[in-house]
Amino acid sequence: MYDIFDYNGTLTNYPSKTDWFWITHSDNDYSNFNFDYHVPHWEESFLQVFGDQHSRDSHTYLVNKRHTIDSPWQFHKNIITRTAAVPVFNAINLQPDEKEGVRMFSNFFNFIKRCCNNTEADYFWVTSSVCDYTNFDFTWHPDIGEEKFLHAWTTKDNKNAYTFFVPRQEYIKQIEKIQLLEWFEFIKYHEDIPIHTLPVNFYDCAKGCADAVRKHNFTHHYEWFIEKGTYFDTNAHQPSRWDNIHIDSFETAMCVPREAKSYITDQIYDYPHITKHNIQSQPDYHDIIFISYDEIEADKNYEILKQRFPRTKRLHGVKGMVNALKQSAELSDTGYFYAVFAKTQVHPEFMFDFKHDRLIVPSNYIFHCYNPVIDVTHGAMGIVLYNTSLVQNAKSWGLDFTTSFPVQVVPQLSCVAAYNVSPFQTWRTAFRECVKLYSNCIPRSNPKDNKEMLDRWLSIGEGKFGEWSIQGAKDAVSYVDKQMDLQSIMDWQFLRRHFVNLHNDLD
């Protein structure tokens, strides 16, 4: 019978009275182990190493006094049963039905650091209340050569781990020189620990995700917010709490941490940590509404558009631009709708597939239009992607309805202005645009830019009825100087009367 010693971190210098001696470890079950094993003479130069269900090395050894630290090893696999586990620190995340644990206030980088200060064990587990450990074996320990690794358990095809086996001394050593957990020098990933399903909430794209988050009562550390009418596989992604707590954005879906709610007021960008994930997806298909009143080329322009995009709807004969837009919003079945104005011809390369930014405050999007009469490309008369809810719920607005609300200008050519088809229609368009420019009533516009554009209207009139474009600009300046009612320019009947009073009815 050989002497038996408890493992003390070394393989030599034990006070054995026998040439061969055993080294054992208290974490193992030796009830069925054969301590009468004798080494064949052809293997006597080898230090005998007995493995467990997890590793080739269970810290069970049969050693000869003449062996040194340089002696070769002979492995015996799956002989020992590992039964004990190192300490476990369970990170609780304010999940429903959480068991006892330590509150994780920020991220795993800091949480593991706190755990290092609360134990003297060489190794410890970090678990999470978001995981299901029903079938997990906590007796696991690293194999030879991986003792200094930070071991991380993930879901399948997902590296956002919530479970760690931590080498305490190595972690303390490295955190003095790293700022992110992913910078740890040795990380080995393992599969699979199931993660509890996160709640899914659906939001109205017109009202925006920010509104939904702000009003939501979170029950989990993260929750999904998915745009109504779209599909997203929430099992394809698990959020990470390794370092900064991020919002994960996937076009029509967002995985939002509970912490974000206190930051968000107007838009998702109020939260400082956002990760955008680029994925292939279908274009956004919003309603297209062709708005016409008395435009001479309206039927022609509508038929061309309808042929290209059969889903186009038409709104005709509504008096007043605001009334027309509000009725368009009622006509729309989507969270946004494209407004195409009858005095324009849609550019052949414009596909109505723009992807609006879900993270900003709900906005209207103005696309560029080329105006051949004054030879300029800008937002005036361009196609507008209106936020349906903004239009429906509008109670007050300025002289320019569209820019009275949050607006984004998209420098993409959407159409060509074709308003110079009669003296009156040419004059009307120039008059309305120049009243807005000269009065500097457009929100967030630059007065210097307004003046430069006004000067173009006052001096350039290319093509048919170009002189009526210039005349409309001149009449606009006179109208503003006389301090007349600026809101009247939104009334089509007033504009006809004003034109007749000034120039007689030449149409």
VEXLUM-202531 format. One line per 5 residues: number of its first residue (from 1); their letters; for each residue x, y, z of C-alpha. Coordinates in nm, 3 decimals. Each point is the difference from the previous one (the first is absolute). Example, Ala and Ser with C-alpha at 12.3 -4.5 7.8 and 13.67 -1.06 7.14 Angstrom:
! VEXLUM-202531
1> AS> 1.230,-0.450,0.780  0.137,0.344,-0.066 $
This chain:
! VEXLUM-202531
1> MYDIF> 0.000,0.000,0.000  0.137,0.338,-0.103  -0.004,0.316,0.211  -0.276,0.248,-0.081  0.027,0.381,0.024 $
6> DYNGT> -0.232,0.291,-0.064  0.093,0.207,-0.301  0.190,0.315,0.109  0.063,0.155,-0.339  0.318,-0.195,-0.074 $
11> LTNYP> 0.083,-0.351,-0.124  0.323,-0.059,0.187  0.155,0.032,0.345  -0.265,-0.191,0.191  0.130,-0.186,0.316 $
16> SKTDW> -0.083,-0.344,-0.136  0.130,-0.315,0.169  -0.070,-0.200,-0.314  0.174,0.038,-0.338  -0.331,0.059,-0.168 $
21> FWITH> -0.270,0.217,0.158  -0.345,0.137,-0.083  -0.103,0.362,-0.022  -0.375,0.060,0.024  -0.237,0.295,0.004 $
26> SDNDY> -0.293,0.066,0.231  -0.231,0.095,-0.289  -0.001,-0.357,-0.131  -0.196,-0.312,0.088  0.233,-0.299,0.052 $
31> SNFNF> -0.258,-0.248,0.128  0.040,-0.219,-0.309  0.363,0.075,-0.071  0.267,-0.271,0.004  0.288,0.122,0.216 $
36> DYHVP> 0.167,-0.339,-0.050  0.092,0.090,-0.354  0.364,-0.083,-0.085  0.192,0.162,-0.279  0.135,-0.237,-0.268 $
41> HWEES> 0.378,0.002,0.001  0.013,0.147,-0.351  -0.192,0.306,0.123  0.190,0.057,0.324  0.181,0.302,-0.138 $
46> FLQVF> -0.340,0.171,-0.050  -0.187,0.194,0.264  -0.350,-0.152,-0.004  -0.282,0.251,-0.043  -0.365,-0.097,0.048 $
51> GDQHS> -0.273,0.200,-0.165  -0.364,0.063,0.086  -0.315,0.052,-0.206  0.116,0.351,-0.095  0.377,0.001,-0.027 $
56> RDSHT> 0.301,-0.218,-0.055  0.127,0.124,0.336  -0.219,-0.045,0.309  0.292,0.080,0.232  0.032,-0.370,0.067 $
61> YLVNK> 0.353,-0.135,-0.053  0.212,-0.307,0.060  0.355,0.126,0.045  0.342,-0.157,0.060  0.253,0.169,0.229 $
66> RHTID> 0.249,0.017,-0.286  -0.241,0.194,-0.221  0.066,0.371,-0.056  -0.206,0.287,-0.134  0.145,-0.087,-0.342 $
71> SPWQF> -0.112,-0.362,0.001  -0.237,-0.097,-0.284  -0.367,-0.061,0.076  -0.206,-0.309,-0.072  -0.374,0.081,-0.017 $
76> HKNII> -0.288,-0.219,0.116  -0.328,0.151,-0.126  -0.341,0.007,0.169  0.105,-0.196,0.306  -0.094,0.239,0.280 $
81> TRTAA> -0.337,0.159,0.069  0.014,0.369,0.079  -0.270,0.077,0.259  0.079,0.337,0.155  -0.025,0.344,-0.157 $
86> VPVFN> 0.175,0.329,0.057  -0.196,0.295,0.147  -0.289,0.137,-0.204  -0.097,0.369,-0.023  -0.344,0.036,-0.154 $
91> AINLQ> -0.061,0.335,-0.170  -0.362,0.102,0.041  -0.144,0.232,-0.263  -0.346,0.082,0.140  -0.147,-0.294,-0.186 $
96> PDEKE> -0.332,-0.155,0.102  0.039,-0.291,0.245  0.365,0.074,0.070  0.179,-0.212,0.255  0.249,0.134,0.250 $
101> GVRMF> 0.305,0.171,-0.136  0.198,0.319,-0.033  -0.156,0.298,-0.179  0.182,0.087,-0.320  -0.022,0.377,-0.027 $
106> SNFFN> 0.189,0.048,-0.323  0.192,-0.260,-0.199  0.192,-0.326,0.035  0.338,0.171,-0.015  -0.071,0.184,0.326 $
111> FIKRC> -0.208,-0.280,0.152  0.284,-0.254,-0.033  0.237,0.256,0.150  -0.230,0.028,0.304  -0.008,-0.379,0.031 $
116> CNNTE> 0.381,-0.017,0.001  -0.004,0.227,0.305  -0.255,-0.220,0.179  0.177,-0.336,-0.017  0.346,-0.147,0.044 $
121> ADYFW> -0.073,-0.303,-0.217  0.232,-0.058,-0.294  -0.298,-0.050,-0.226  -0.370,0.086,0.015  -0.315,-0.008,-0.209 $
126> VTSSV> -0.199,0.300,-0.111  -0.354,-0.090,-0.096  -0.300,0.205,-0.097  -0.368,-0.005,0.083  -0.080,0.022,-0.371 $
131> CDYTN> 0.133,-0.352,-0.065  -0.149,-0.345,0.047  0.250,-0.226,0.183  -0.229,-0.302,0.031  0.238,-0.229,-0.188 $
136> FDFTW> 0.329,0.173,0.072  0.280,-0.171,0.193  0.177,0.245,0.231  0.270,-0.252,0.080  0.159,0.099,-0.331 $
141> HPDIG> 0.357,0.131,0.013  0.259,0.092,-0.266  0.218,-0.248,-0.180  0.381,0.011,0.010  0.138,0.319,-0.151 $
146> EEKFL> -0.328,0.189,0.035  0.018,0.084,0.368  0.067,0.369,-0.071  -0.282,0.031,-0.250  -0.320,0.188,0.068 $
151> HAWTT> -0.258,-0.260,-0.102  -0.329,0.135,-0.135  -0.320,-0.193,-0.072  -0.221,0.122,-0.280  -0.308,-0.098,-0.188 $
156> KDNKN> 0.047,-0.166,-0.337  0.164,0.230,-0.258  -0.005,0.286,0.249  0.301,0.126,0.197  -0.195,0.219,0.242 $
161> AYTFF> 0.075,-0.215,0.303  -0.167,0.025,0.341  0.192,-0.280,0.173  0.371,0.007,0.083  0.263,-0.216,0.166 $
166> VPRQE> 0.250,0.252,0.134  0.372,-0.048,0.085  0.011,0.250,0.286  0.370,0.086,0.007  0.026,0.032,-0.376 $
171> YIKQI> -0.307,0.225,-0.008  0.139,0.228,0.270  0.329,0.017,-0.189  -0.158,0.095,-0.333  -0.267,0.248,0.108 $
176> EKIQL> 0.274,0.244,0.095  0.078,0.048,-0.368  -0.329,-0.062,-0.186  -0.323,0.201,-0.020  -0.227,-0.252,-0.171 $
181> LEWFE> -0.073,-0.360,0.088  0.044,-0.105,-0.361  0.362,0.117,0.026  0.078,-0.280,0.247  0.301,-0.180,-0.142 $
186> FIKYH> -0.133,-0.354,0.025  -0.369,-0.067,-0.067  -0.145,-0.335,-0.095  -0.363,-0.031,-0.103  -0.222,-0.295,0.076 $
191> EDIPI> -0.353,-0.096,-0.104  -0.291,-0.024,0.105  -0.177,0.141,0.298  -0.359,0.093,-0.082  -0.110,0.353,0.072 $
196> HTLPV> -0.352,0.080,0.108  -0.214,0.154,-0.271  -0.022,0.378,0.012  -0.337,0.176,-0.026  -0.102,0.141,-0.338 $
201> NFYDC> -0.184,0.330,-0.033  -0.138,0.144,-0.324  0.006,0.369,-0.080  -0.158,0.229,-0.257  0.275,0.112,-0.239 $
206> AKGCA> -0.172,0.337,-0.045  0.018,0.072,0.372  0.351,-0.141,0.026  0.177,-0.243,0.228  0.105,0.276,0.240 $
211> DAVRK> -0.362,0.066,0.091  -0.060,-0.371,0.064  0.312,-0.035,0.219  -0.078,0.314,0.198  -0.350,-0.123,0.088 $
216> HNFTH> 0.089,-0.365,0.061  0.024,-0.168,0.340  0.299,-0.234,-0.031  -0.019,-0.342,0.167  0.332,-0.134,-0.134 $
221> HYEWF> 0.356,0.130,-0.030  -0.045,0.020,-0.379  -0.314,-0.002,-0.211  -0.069,-0.006,-0.373  -0.184,0.278,-0.181 $
226> IEKGT> -0.108,-0.098,-0.350  -0.177,0.215,-0.256  -0.359,-0.109,-0.060  -0.047,-0.192,-0.324  0.361,-0.121,-0.015 $
231> YFDTN> 0.168,-0.323,0.107  0.326,-0.048,0.186  0.149,-0.323,0.135  0.079,0.098,0.360  0.181,-0.331,0.054 $
236> AHQPS> 0.268,0.108,-0.245  0.147,0.252,0.243  0.072,0.026,0.370  0.096,0.337,0.147  0.337,0.045,0.165 $
241> RWDNI> 0.075,0.139,0.344  0.375,-0.047,-0.027  0.089,0.367,0.004  -0.222,0.299,-0.084  -0.367,-0.095,0.002 $
246> HIDSF> -0.111,0.047,-0.360  -0.322,0.039,-0.190  0.023,-0.244,-0.291  -0.171,0.141,-0.309  -0.108,-0.220,-0.295 $
251> ETAMC> -0.194,0.235,-0.232  -0.352,-0.103,0.105  0.093,-0.155,0.337  0.187,0.120,0.307  0.120,-0.185,0.308 $
256> VPREA> -0.017,0.262,0.273  0.149,-0.019,0.351  -0.203,0.111,0.298  0.265,0.265,0.072  -0.079,0.183,-0.325 $
261> KSYIT> -0.348,0.106,0.111  0.129,0.271,0.236  0.201,0.158,-0.284  -0.254,0.006,-0.281  -0.223,0.304,-0.038 $
266> DQIYD> -0.034,0.083,-0.371  0.198,-0.260,-0.192  0.200,-0.321,0.040  0.319,0.200,-0.060  -0.050,0.153,0.346 $
271> YPHIT> 0.159,-0.320,0.131  0.382,0.013,-0.034  0.072,-0.365,-0.087  -0.156,-0.129,-0.322  0.120,-0.283,-0.224 $
276> KHNIQ> -0.142,-0.009,-0.351  -0.007,-0.341,-0.163  -0.004,-0.009,-0.379  -0.219,-0.275,-0.139  -0.151,-0.068,-0.339 $
281> SQPDY> -0.365,0.085,0.000  -0.286,0.097,-0.224  -0.048,0.368,-0.089  -0.255,0.205,0.190  -0.321,0.015,-0.202 $
286> HDIIF> -0.209,0.296,0.104  -0.312,0.131,-0.170  0.048,0.232,-0.298  -0.266,0.272,-0.022  -0.025,0.224,-0.305 $
291> ISYDE> -0.147,0.337,0.103  -0.169,0.213,-0.265  -0.238,0.294,-0.013  -0.018,0.188,-0.329  0.341,-0.070,-0.154 $
296> IEADK> -0.017,-0.020,-0.378  0.239,-0.297,-0.029  -0.140,-0.186,0.303  -0.172,-0.287,-0.185  0.302,-0.061,-0.220 $
301> NYEIL> 0.246,0.002,0.289  -0.225,-0.227,0.205  -0.035,-0.261,-0.273  0.376,-0.016,-0.050  0.052,-0.048,0.373 $
306> KQRFP> -0.283,-0.254,0.030  0.150,-0.207,-0.279  0.335,-0.022,0.181  -0.146,-0.044,0.348  -0.351,-0.154,-0.009 $
311> RTKRL> -0.040,0.045,0.376  -0.023,0.378,-0.049  -0.315,0.165,0.139  -0.141,0.334,-0.115  -0.152,0.285,0.194 $
316> HGVKG> -0.161,0.263,-0.221  -0.181,0.327,0.043  0.053,0.070,0.370  0.023,0.371,0.067  0.304,0.115,0.196 $
321> MVNAL> 0.334,-0.179,0.028  -0.040,-0.082,0.371  -0.344,-0.149,-0.058  0.142,-0.206,-0.285  0.283,-0.133,0.213 $
326> KQSAE> -0.230,-0.087,0.289  -0.237,-0.186,-0.230  0.301,-0.178,-0.152  0.097,-0.115,0.349  -0.350,-0.140,0.050 $
331> LSDTG> 0.024,-0.172,-0.338  0.333,-0.160,0.092  0.019,-0.351,0.149  0.368,0.027,0.089  0.194,0.180,0.270 $
336> YFYAV> 0.152,0.231,-0.259  -0.123,0.107,-0.341  0.163,0.156,-0.305  -0.167,0.319,-0.120  0.051,0.057,-0.373 $
341> FAKTQ> -0.120,0.337,-0.122  -0.177,0.025,-0.334  0.222,0.281,-0.134  0.304,-0.232,0.003  0.118,-0.293,-0.208 $
346> VHPEF> 0.153,-0.286,0.201  0.360,-0.069,-0.091  0.038,-0.341,-0.171  0.266,-0.113,0.250  -0.202,0.085,0.310 $
351> MFDFK> -0.134,-0.329,0.139  -0.195,0.099,0.315  0.210,-0.239,0.208  0.168,0.237,0.243  0.077,-0.143,0.346 $
356> HDRLI> -0.068,0.262,0.261  0.204,0.016,0.319  -0.202,-0.165,0.278  0.228,0.142,0.269  -0.073,0.368,-0.050 $
361> VPSNY> -0.306,0.192,0.110  -0.291,-0.073,-0.241  0.062,0.227,-0.298  -0.104,0.094,-0.352  0.253,-0.063,-0.278 $
366> IFHCY> 0.036,0.245,-0.289  0.164,-0.125,-0.320  0.164,0.224,-0.257  -0.175,0.135,-0.306  0.156,0.150,-0.312 $
371> NPVID> -0.159,0.332,-0.102  0.093,0.069,-0.365  -0.162,0.345,0.004  0.256,0.138,0.246  0.256,-0.276,-0.068 $
376> VTHGA> 0.045,-0.126,0.356  -0.036,-0.327,0.191  -0.132,0.029,0.353  -0.283,-0.112,0.228  -0.279,0.229,-0.124 $
381> MGIVL> -0.270,-0.196,-0.188  0.181,-0.327,0.067  -0.173,-0.321,0.102  -0.054,-0.013,0.376  -0.014,-0.310,0.216 $
386> YNTSL> -0.244,0.110,0.267  -0.032,-0.153,0.342  -0.368,-0.094,0.002  -0.048,0.058,0.371  0.167,0.343,-0.012 $
391> VQNAK> -0.238,0.112,-0.275  -0.310,-0.150,0.161  0.067,0.148,0.343  0.120,0.343,-0.114  -0.189,0.276,0.183 $
396> SWGLD> 0.205,0.302,-0.096  0.260,0.079,-0.261  0.183,0.281,-0.168  -0.014,0.134,-0.352  0.187,-0.305,-0.125 $
401> FTTSF> -0.183,-0.302,0.133  0.265,-0.262,-0.071  0.286,0.177,0.180  -0.219,0.090,0.297  0.087,-0.344,0.133 $
406> PVQVV> 0.328,-0.192,0.029  0.132,-0.036,-0.351  0.293,-0.161,-0.177  0.120,0.097,-0.346  0.109,-0.296,-0.213 $
411> PQLSC> 0.234,0.110,-0.283  -0.151,-0.247,-0.245  -0.163,0.123,-0.321  -0.366,-0.100,0.012  -0.168,0.201,-0.274 $
416> VAAYN> 0.012,0.285,-0.250  -0.217,0.307,0.048  -0.237,0.044,-0.295  -0.215,0.286,0.124  0.062,0.240,-0.291 $
421> VSPFQ> -0.299,-0.114,-0.206  -0.208,0.321,0.020  0.049,0.358,0.117  -0.204,-0.052,0.317  0.151,-0.332,0.108 $
426> TWRTA> 0.349,0.131,-0.061  -0.073,0.320,0.188  -0.172,-0.186,0.289  0.293,-0.228,0.063  0.255,0.283,-0.005 $
431> FRECV> -0.220,0.225,0.213  -0.050,-0.261,0.277  0.366,-0.103,0.015  0.128,0.356,0.003  -0.241,0.119,0.271 $
436> KLYSN> 0.151,-0.269,0.222  0.355,0.090,-0.100  -0.038,0.377,0.036  -0.180,-0.025,0.335  0.261,-0.243,0.139 $
441> CIPRS> -0.285,-0.205,0.141  0.149,-0.343,-0.067  0.115,-0.150,0.332  0.374,-0.058,0.040  0.072,0.159,-0.338 $
446> NPKDN> 0.295,0.232,-0.054  -0.102,0.360,-0.093  0.310,0.032,-0.218  -0.090,-0.316,-0.191  -0.359,0.124,-0.031 $
451> KEMLD> 0.117,0.327,-0.154  0.225,-0.175,-0.248  -0.286,-0.224,-0.110  -0.240,0.295,-0.021  0.245,0.182,-0.225 $
456> RWLSI> -0.010,-0.297,-0.240  -0.378,0.014,-0.016  0.012,0.375,-0.061  0.255,-0.021,-0.281  -0.030,-0.336,-0.177 $
461> GEGKF> -0.298,-0.123,-0.199  0.101,-0.269,-0.248  -0.236,-0.170,-0.242  -0.371,0.047,-0.068  -0.173,0.262,0.218 $
466> GEWSI> 0.331,0.076,0.169  -0.095,0.367,0.018  -0.299,-0.093,0.217  0.231,-0.176,0.243  0.200,0.322,0.040 $
471> QGAKD> -0.320,0.201,0.029  -0.128,-0.230,0.273  0.321,0.055,0.195  -0.032,0.379,-0.033  -0.364,-0.006,0.108 $
476> AVSYV> 0.098,-0.211,0.304  0.248,0.262,0.117  -0.262,0.274,-0.039  -0.257,-0.211,0.184  0.227,-0.056,0.301 $
481> DKQMD> 0.109,0.365,0.007  -0.367,0.103,0.026  -0.032,-0.229,0.307  -0.290,-0.187,-0.147  -0.131,-0.332,0.141 $
486> LQSIM> 0.272,-0.253,-0.073  -0.221,-0.299,0.087  -0.215,0.084,-0.305  0.261,-0.151,-0.230  -0.126,-0.343,0.109 $
491> DWQFL> -0.349,0.081,-0.137  -0.029,-0.090,-0.371  -0.307,0.220,-0.054  0.173,0.304,0.152  0.300,-0.053,-0.226 $
496> RRHFV> -0.225,0.001,-0.308  -0.173,0.321,0.111  0.329,0.169,0.079  0.143,-0.091,-0.340  -0.310,0.133,-0.180 $
501> NLHND> 0.010,0.323,0.199  0.361,0.056,-0.096  0.012,-0.125,-0.357  -0.351,-0.085,-0.118  -0.082,-0.362,-0.079 $
506> LD> 0.238,-0.084,-0.283  -0.050,-0.380,0.007 $
